[in-house]
Amino acid sequence: MLSTADALATLLGAAQSIAGTANATETLPTLDALNRVLAADVVSPLDVPPMHTSAMDGYAVRVADLVQGNRRMPVSQRIPAGHAPQPLAAGTAARIFTGATVPPGADAVVMQEQTEVAEGEATFLHTPKAGEWITAQGADIRKGSVILPAGTRLTPQALGLAASVGCATLAVVRRVKVAVFFTGDELTMPGEPLRPGAIYNSNRYTLNGLLRNLGCEVTDYGIVPDRLDATRATLREAAAGHDLILTCGGVSVGEEDHVKPAVEAEGRLSMWQIAMKPGKPLAFGAVRRGETADVSEDEAFFIGLPGNPVSSFVTFLLFVRPFLLRLAGAAQVSPRALSLRADFTQAKADRRNEFLRARVNGAGGLELFPNQSSAVLTSTVWGDGLIDNPPNHAISAGETVRFIPFTELLY
């Protein structure tokens, strides 16, 4: 069996960013670019702040006046934020507010709590140093600097940073186009009667949500009948206009498992057994396609996930998510993990790499969901992340384990 690291390395090695293909970029209003991947560096056209500004409500002064013993000075002007000041006359102070432009000639701000004001004059109870309570021009961003490199996934704060230098639009990579379908005559959609032997198709809802969280353009072909001809037809249609085809279930070798022979007939397929729990089976390959107006490559990637709900959820997070991010040209595709204390004991070690559903308790340690079966979807809602437990490793209470929060895996 492949290790999880080897399987991921193989997937990422095969992924080809769509950023360099024809029609792969678009320009969006900055307000609409959340979660998209930058196609080009954002270079600041200005200093931020663009002038020296006051970091406090107070009085702008010349330090030399106070050093010379001039403790009481007339207030010569009032400077709110957004107003252009006049040069500061020697021997005077300027009333100034947070964020306002420091007047030429002033080299410090004395906060208002260190002054006494009466009849238009300010008495200073503190002698400042040069630069005190002044935010210098360019203290945050220098003109010409790259503030967001290509490949950055745009968070809300990244959008704010782009806006802070005046970017009304951003060049981003188009959305990755994903086709998804599900196989199994036992599957029933919520809202329909549950006939004997049937189950509701929870994976459709989980995978659609995960794909949309990642900003993909999703075409959902629903439940495909358990027939080879129907599966092949769906693969051909899906390949024509998508970067990735994602399926759930039907990649085994049973008589009713038609995805494997269908992909082999329409393209190429590798079946992997991964030394992980939950998960294990994963299919990776490609489906041939003709050149289309939307996608000019000759193949659409294919990933087949296992059918058990927790298995499909975990394998998506660990393999499909980074694969999609690499397709989109994202620079960072690996989740960040935390080192946290295990507040439980798991005496039995597994020969596979286990991904245990757990959550952080009030004491900052980890609790383990009591049933780690791949069919128990409840664990994915109860937990707030996965413990990445190495093969053949039993966990003792109090030891430090590697924990990957869902916040690092869902987006």
Sequence and secondary structure as in RCSB ss.txt:
>XXXX:A:sequence
MLSTADALATLLGAAQSIAGTANATETLPTLDALNRVLAADVVSPLDVPPMHTSAMDGYAVRVADLVQGNRRMPV
SQRIPAGHAPQPLAAGTAARIFTGATVPPGADAVVMQEQTEVAEGEATFLHTPKAGEWITAQGADIRKGSVILPA
GTRLTPQALGLAASVGCATLAVVRRVKVAVFFTGDELTMPGEPLRPGAIYNSNRYTLNGLLRNLGCEVTDYGIVP
DRLDATRATLREAAAGHDLILTCGGVSVGEEDHVKPAVEAEGRLSMWQIAMKPGKPLAFGAVRRGETADVSEDEA
FFIGLPGNPVSSFVTFLLFVRPFLLRLAGAAQVSPRALSLRADFTQAKADRRNEFLRARVNGAGGLELFPNQSSA
VLTSTVWGDGLIDNPPNHAISAGETVRFIPFTELLY
>XXXX:A:secstr
 B HHHHHHHHHHH   GGGSTT EEEEEGGG TT BBSS EE SS BSSS EESSSEEEE HHHHHTT  EEEE
EEEE TT       TT EEEE TT B  TT  EEEEGGGEEEETTEEEES    TTTTEE TTSSB TT EEE T
T B  HHHHHHHHHTT SEEEEE   EEEEEEE TTEE TTS   TT EE HHHHHHHHHHHHTT EEEEEEEE 
S HHHHHHHHHHHHHT SEEEEES  SSSTT  HHHHHHHHEEEEEEEBSEES  EEEEEEEE    SS  SSEE
EEEEE SSHHHHHHHIIIIIHHHHHHHTT S  S   EEEEE S B    SSEEEEEEEE TTSEEEE S   TT
 THHHHH SEEEEE TT  B TT EEEEEEGGGT  
